[in-house]
Amino acid sequence: MSWATPAAVAGHQSDFSSRRYPRFQRESPQEEVSEIDSNNLPADARKMLIGPVSEPAIHVMSWNIRRRMPHLLSRPADRWNRRAPRLRMLLQEEKPTLLGAQEVLPDQLRYIRESLGENYRSVGKGRDRNGGDEACPIFYDTRRLELLDWAQQALSKQPDTPGSVSWGSVFPRILVWASFRERATSSRFLMLNTHLDHLSRRSRAHSALAIHQIISTHGVPSVLSGDFNDSLHSASLRGLYSTGLLADTWQVAQSHASEEWGTFPNYRAPRRGGRRIDGILASPAFKVQSTAINSRQYHGGWASDHLPVHALILPPENGART
């Protein structure tokens, strides 16, 4: 069940036209963004954790980029006009094959797509009833991946009703999924992206079960990125792992390219062994070569209150094919 499947997939880009937003979620005025000169960055800020990869390897990234807040309500570290250039630098260095992003407003979506470059497209729209407000878009490199289909649904008792809320969620919660063909191997797989509720444990538990059902229904190898707002192996997220459908890529990776940082340092120094509330889960059919949690700063600042998570995976040798 879904409510945002496009009539035609070829050449599709998400439409974020100007819309009216509910009072409690109204967008703030856009701020002028000053770009950072990459030539002036210290050497350790220019080191990639995974970076661009060659076929058939797939670099998956999950990142809550932190929505743009009104300038007068945000502390200096949180201001989008300071964070945006740092985000651009990180994306241009890492160049993921797939990026699942969370808390993305319309102007931020355009900025991310411009930062990734002309070969990238995205699917997904805002979470409210008109397709506005925060989105959980999936960005993909068209040179590597062919988009076959996509859809978006509410994580609620009314999955086909945009903006619907259930199970004690404070805001509408959504899931975006996209079916891809990896061009080098013709393997088909599913990429999903979500942002679960930050207060309601019941909502997270029901959402986890709903996501599990969607993946089971498709019956192809799947990758799930998201801000789960709970430790990845908490009781509320147990439904994601039932029947062995998904595995935590950090736990099954052959190697780690970083420390196991907590993923929500909130503009403070990250903590080793802290809670990983952001992550990438994958079907056991994928071979996970490496994972990382990106703690890089640019010009002494963070691009978001969350740290990006990376996984380097190989598509299944005997995966579904077109």
C-alpha positions in Angstrom: 0.0 0.0 0.0 1.5 3.3 -1.0 0.5 6.8 -1.9 3.3 8.3 -4.0 4.2 5.9 -6.9 5.0 8.0 -10.1 3.2 7.2 -13.3 6.5 7.1 -15.1 9.8 6.4 -13.5 12.3 7.4 -16.2 14.0 10.7 -15.6 11.9 11.3 -12.5 12.9 13.9 -9.9 10.9 14.6 -6.7 8.7 17.7 -7.0 9.0 20.1 -4.1 7.0 23.1 -5.3 6.1 25.9 -2.9 3.4 24.7 -0.5 1.6 25.9 2.6 2.7 24.2 5.8 0.9 23.6 9.1 1.6 26.3 11.7 3.6 24.1 13.9 5.9 23.0 11.1 6.1 26.2 9.0 9.4 26.6 7.2 11.8 29.3 8.2 13.1 31.9 5.6 16.0 30.7 3.6 19.4 32.0 4.6 22.4 32.9 2.3 24.9 30.0 2.3 28.6 30.9 2.2 30.7 28.1 0.5 33.9 26.7 1.9 37.1 26.7 -0.1 38.2 23.1 -0.1 41.8 24.1 -0.8 42.0 25.7 2.6 40.8 22.7 4.5 43.3 20.9 6.8 44.7 17.6 5.4 42.9 15.4 7.8 39.5 16.9 6.8 40.1 15.8 3.2 40.4 12.1 4.0 37.6 9.9 2.7 36.2 7.1 4.8 34.9 5.1 1.8 34.5 7.6 -1.1 33.5 6.8 -4.7 33.5 3.1 -5.5 33.8 1.0 -8.6 31.2 -1.4 -9.8 29.8 -3.7 -8.6 30.4 -2.3 -5.1 27.7 0.0 -3.7 28.5 2.8 -1.2 25.4 3.3 0.9 25.1 6.3 3.2 22.5 7.3 5.8 22.4 10.8 7.2 20.0 12.9 9.2 21.1 16.3 7.9 19.1 18.3 10.5 16.3 20.4 9.1 16.8 24.1 8.7 15.5 26.0 11.7 14.6 29.7 12.1 17.8 31.7 12.5 16.7 33.4 15.7 15.8 30.1 17.3 19.0 28.2 16.5 22.3 28.3 18.2 25.3 29.2 16.0 26.3 25.5 15.5 22.8 24.7 14.2 22.5 27.4 11.6 22.0 26.1 8.1 24.0 28.8 6.4 27.1 27.6 8.4 26.3 23.9 8.1 25.4 23.7 4.4 28.9 24.2 3.0 30.3 21.5 5.4 27.6 19.1 4.2 28.5 19.8 0.6 32.2 19.1 1.2 31.5 15.8 2.9 29.1 14.7 0.1 31.5 15.7 -2.6 34.3 13.7 -1.0 32.3 10.6 -0.2 30.1 10.5 -3.3 27.8 7.6 -2.1 26.1 5.4 -4.7 23.0 5.6 -2.5 22.1 8.2 0.1 19.1 7.9 2.5 18.7 11.3 4.1 16.3 12.4 6.8 14.8 15.8 8.0 15.2 17.2 4.5 13.3 20.4 3.6 12.6 21.3 -0.1 15.5 23.8 -0.4 17.8 21.4 1.4 16.9 18.6 -1.0 17.9 20.8 -4.0 21.1 21.7 -2.2 22.0 18.0 -1.6 21.3 17.1 -5.2 23.4 20.0 -6.5 26.2 18.9 -4.1 26.2 15.3 -5.4 26.2 16.4 -9.0 24.4 16.1 -12.3 24.4 12.3 -12.3 22.3 12.0 -9.2 18.5 11.9 -8.9 16.2 11.5 -5.9 12.8 10.1 -5.0 10.6 10.9 -2.0 8.5 13.9 -0.9 7.5 15.6 2.3 5.6 13.9 5.1 2.6 16.2 5.4 -0.8 15.7 3.7 0.3 18.0 0.8 3.7 16.5 0.3 5.5 19.3 2.1 7.6 19.6 5.2 10.4 17.1 6.1 11.2 14.4 3.6 13.2 11.1 3.7 14.5 11.2 0.1 16.7 8.5 -1.5 19.4 9.9 -3.7 21.1 7.6 -6.3 23.8 7.7 -8.9 22.2 7.1 -12.2 25.5 5.9 -13.8 25.4 2.9 -11.5 21.7 2.3 -10.7 18.5 2.1 -12.8 15.4 3.1 -11.0 12.6 0.6 -11.6 9.9 1.8 -9.2 9.4 3.7 -6.0 6.7 4.6 -3.5 6.1 6.4 -0.3 3.7 5.5 2.5 2.8 6.7 5.9 3.9 4.7 8.9 0.4 4.6 10.4 -2.8 2.7 10.5 -3.7 4.5 7.2 -0.5 4.0 5.1 -2.2 5.4 2.0 -3.2 8.6 3.8 -0.5 11.3 3.5 0.1 13.1 6.8 -1.7 10.4 8.9 -0.5 9.8 12.5 -0.9 6.7 14.7 0.5 4.9 17.7 1.3 8.1 19.6 3.6 9.6 17.0 4.2 13.4 17.5 4.6 14.0 13.7 3.7 12.1 10.6 6.3 9.3 10.0 7.0 7.9 6.5 8.9 5.2 4.6 10.3 5.7 1.1 11.3 2.6 -0.9 12.9 2.3 -4.3 13.6 -0.7 -6.5 16.9 -0.6 -8.4 18.8 -2.6 -10.9 22.6 -2.5 -10.5 23.8 -1.9 -14.0 27.0 -4.0 -13.9 25.4 -7.2 -12.6 21.7 -6.6 -13.4 20.9 -7.6 -9.8 17.7 -6.1 -8.5 17.4 -4.9 -4.9 15.2 -2.6 -2.7 16.5 0.5 -0.9 14.3 1.9 1.9 14.7 5.0 4.0 12.9 6.2 7.1 12.8 8.4 10.2 11.0 6.9 13.2 9.3 8.8 16.0 11.5 10.3 18.7 9.1 10.0 21.6 6.7 7.1 21.1 8.2 3.7 21.7 5.0 2.1 20.5 5.2 4.0 17.2 8.7 2.8 16.6 7.7 -0.8 17.4 4.7 -0.7 15.0 6.7 1.1 12.3 9.4 -1.6 12.6 6.8 -4.3 12.0 5.3 -2.4 9.1 8.7 -2.0 7.4 9.5 -5.7 7.9 6.2 -6.6 6.2 7.0 -4.4 3.2 10.4 -5.9 2.7 9.0 -9.4 3.1 6.3 -8.7 0.5 8.8 -7.5 -2.1 10.9 -10.7 -1.7 14.2 -9.2 -3.0 17.5 -8.3 -1.2 16.9 -5.1 0.7 18.9 -2.2 2.3 17.3 0.0 5.0 18.7 3.3 6.0 17.3 5.6 8.7 17.3 7.6 11.9 15.6 5.1 14.1 15.6 7.3 17.2 16.5 4.3 19.4 19.5 2.0 19.8 19.6 -0.2 16.8 19.1 -3.3 18.9 16.5 -2.0 21.3 13.3 -3.9 22.1 11.2 -1.4 20.0 13.2 -2.2 16.9 13.2 -5.9 17.3 10.6 -6.3 14.6 13.2 -5.2 11.9 15.3 -8.3 12.6 12.7 -11.0 13.0 13.1 -14.1 10.8 16.6 -12.9 10.0 15.3 -10.6 7.3 17.9 -7.9 8.0 21.2 -7.6 9.7 23.0 -4.6 11.3 25.8 -3.8 8.8 28.1 -2.6 11.6 27.9 -6.0 13.2 28.4 -8.1 10.1 31.0 -6.0 8.3 34.4 -7.5 7.4 36.1 -4.3 8.6 35.4 -0.9 10.2 36.8 2.3 8.8 36.1 4.3 12.0 35.5 4.0 15.7 32.0 2.9 16.8 30.8 6.4 17.6 27.4 7.3 19.0 25.6 8.8 16.0 23.8 11.7 17.7 26.5 13.9 19.4 24.3 17.0 18.9 27.2 19.2 17.8 29.5 17.9 20.6 32.5 15.6 20.4 31.2 12.1 19.5 31.5 9.4 22.2 33.1 6.0 21.6 30.6 3.2 22.2 27.7 5.7 22.3 24.2 4.9 21.1 23.9 4.2 17.4 20.4 5.5 16.6 21.3 6.0 12.9 22.2 3.0 10.8 22.1 0.8 7.7 20.5 -2.6 7.8 20.8 -5.1 5.0 19.6 -8.5 3.9 22.1 -11.3 4.6 22.4 -11.8 0.9 24.6 -8.7 0.7 28.3 -9.0 1.5 29.2 -6.1 3.8 32.9 -5.2 3.1 33.2 -2.2 5.4 31.2 0.3 7.5 32.0 3.6 9.1 30.5 6.4 11.2 31.8 9.7 10.0 33.0 12.1 12.7 34.7 14.6 10.4 34.5 18.4 11.0 35.1 21.1 8.4 36.5 24.4 9.5 36.0 23.4 13.1 32.3 22.7 12.8 29.8 19.9 12.2 27.5 19.7 9.2 24.6 18.2 11.3 23.7 17.2 14.8 23.8 13.6 13.6 26.9 11.7 12.2 26.6 10.1 8.7 26.8 6.3 8.6 28.4 4.5 5.7 28.4 0.9 4.4 30.3 -0.6 1.5 28.3 -3.6 0.2 28.3 -6.0 -2.7 25.1 -7.0 -4.5 24.1 -10.7 -4.1 25.7 -12.9 -6.7 22.5 -14.8 -7.1 20.1 -11.9 -6.5 16.9 -11.2 -8.3 17.5 -10.2 -11.9 15.5 -8.4 -14.5 
